[in-house]
Amino acid sequence: MRRVVITGVGAICPIGNNVDEIWNSVIAGKHGFELIRDNNIGISVAGTIKNYNLEEKLSKRDIHFNSKYINYARVVAKDAFEDAGFNTNIDENKFGVFISSCIGGCEKISESYEGEKVGPYYIPSVITSSASSMVAIDLNARGCNMSINSACASGNNAIR
């Protein structure tokens, strides 16, 4: 059996905007689901991220061109990197990024259509490898960079 060591943690989700908030919500038995009204996608219950300002961490340009999936991945990866206490003495060629998900950038699907054409930022906004690529750029990770799409098993695959 191989060991997995988690050296740093970063998270944003419907029950908290950082690891401490999320942990306190879990302990308190909170959930992040809520009724959604006045939407045009036919969803009535969802878990949404609340009261988080991406502009505090990323440029307006990045927020505009990248999907929320990519932007949140970049923010939590930086938080995990800082939480781990890493410094600049890391061998960037041995430092890689592995992000696992099912799909990213769902909000860009409807935003990307321009009449009968799809806009040029559609594909980079929805493929899961864009998040791992942007995180690798942000953290100067030049080792293995990978994304795997495996739906509910994504977390398991990320640590295997």
C-alpha positions in Angstrom: 0.0 0.0 0.0 1.3 3.4 -0.9 1.0 6.3 1.5 -0.5 9.6 0.7 0.6 12.7 2.6 -1.5 15.8 2.6 0.9 18.6 3.2 -1.5 21.6 2.8 -5.2 22.2 2.4 -7.3 24.8 0.6 -11.0 24.7 0.0 -14.0 26.8 -1.0 -17.5 25.3 -1.0 -21.1 26.0 -0.2 -20.5 25.6 3.6 -17.5 27.8 3.9 -15.0 29.9 2.0 -11.9 28.5 3.7 -10.8 25.3 5.6 -11.7 26.6 9.0 -15.2 27.8 8.0 -15.9 24.4 6.3 -14.7 22.4 9.3 -16.8 24.4 11.7 -19.9 23.9 9.4 -19.2 20.2 9.3 -19.0 20.0 13.1 -22.2 22.0 13.4 -24.0 19.7 11.0 -24.6 22.4 8.4 -25.2 21.7 4.7 -24.8 24.0 1.8 -28.0 23.3 -0.1 -30.6 26.0 -0.7 -33.7 26.7 -2.8 -32.8 28.5 -6.0 -35.5 30.8 -7.5 -35.6 32.9 -10.6 -33.0 31.0 -12.6 -33.2 30.0 -16.3 -31.7 26.6 -16.0 -34.5 24.7 -14.3 -32.6 23.9 -11.1 -34.5 24.4 -7.9 -32.0 23.2 -5.3 -28.3 23.8 -5.4 -25.2 24.3 -3.3 -23.6 27.7 -4.2 -20.5 29.5 -3.0 -21.6 32.6 -1.1 -19.9 35.9 -0.1 -16.6 35.1 -1.8 -14.9 37.9 -3.8 -12.6 36.4 -6.5 -11.3 40.0 -7.2 -9.4 39.9 -3.9 -7.3 37.1 -5.3 -7.3 37.3 -9.1 -7.3 40.0 -11.8 -10.6 41.1 -13.5 -9.2 39.7 -16.8 -8.6 36.3 -15.3 -12.1 36.2 -13.8 -13.6 37.2 -17.1 -11.8 34.8 -19.4 -11.6 31.8 -17.1 -14.5 29.8 -15.7 -15.4 29.8 -12.0 -14.0 26.2 -11.9 -10.6 27.4 -13.0 -10.6 30.5 -10.8 -11.6 28.6 -7.7 -9.1 25.9 -8.4 -6.3 28.5 -8.7 -7.3 30.2 -5.4 -7.6 27.0 -3.3 -4.3 25.6 -4.8 -2.5 28.8 -3.7 -4.1 28.4 -0.3 -3.0 24.8 0.0 0.5 25.7 -1.1 0.7 28.4 1.6 -0.9 26.1 4.2 1.8 23.6 3.5 4.5 26.1 4.3 6.4 25.5 1.0 9.0 28.0 0.1 10.9 28.8 -3.1 13.4 26.0 -2.6 11.2 23.5 -4.4 12.6 21.8 -7.4 10.1 23.1 -10.0 10.8 20.2 -12.4 9.8 17.7 -9.7 6.7 19.7 -8.6 3.5 18.7 -10.4 -0.2 19.4 -10.4 -2.9 16.8 -10.4 -6.6 17.9 -10.4 -9.4 15.5 -10.8 -13.0 16.5 -11.6 -15.9 15.5 -13.9 -16.4 18.8 -15.8 -15.6 22.4 -15.2 -16.9 25.7 -16.4 -20.5 24.8 -16.7 -21.5 28.5 -16.6 -19.4 29.2 -19.7 -21.5 26.8 -21.8 -24.4 29.3 -22.1 -22.1 32.3 -22.0 -19.9 31.1 -24.9 -22.5 31.0 -27.7 -22.3 33.9 -30.1 -25.3 33.6 -32.4 -24.7 30.3 -34.1 -21.0 30.1 -33.3 -19.2 29.1 -30.1 -16.8 31.7 -28.7 -13.0 31.1 -28.7 -12.8 30.7 -24.9 -15.4 28.0 -24.6 -13.1 24.9 -24.8 -10.4 26.3 -22.5 -13.1 27.3 -20.0 -14.8 23.9 -19.7 -12.1 21.2 -20.0 -10.7 20.1 -16.7 -7.1 20.2 -17.8 -7.3 24.0 -17.9 -7.5 24.2 -14.1 -4.4 22.0 -13.6 -2.6 24.0 -16.3 -3.4 27.4 -14.7 -2.5 26.1 -11.3 0.9 24.8 -12.6 1.5 28.2 -14.2 0.6 30.1 -11.0 2.8 27.9 -8.8 5.6 27.4 -11.3 5.2 23.7 -11.3 7.0 22.2 -14.2 6.7 18.6 -13.4 3.8 16.3 -14.2 0.6 18.2 -14.9 -2.5 16.0 -15.2 -6.2 16.1 -15.1 -8.5 13.1 -15.0 -12.2 13.1 -15.5 -13.9 10.5 -13.3 -17.0 12.0 -11.8 -17.7 10.9 -8.2 -14.5 8.9 -8.0 -12.4 12.0 -8.8 -11.2 12.5 -5.2 -10.1 8.9 -5.0 -8.2 9.1 -8.2 -6.5 12.3 -7.2 -4.8 10.6 -4.2 -4.1 7.3 -5.9 
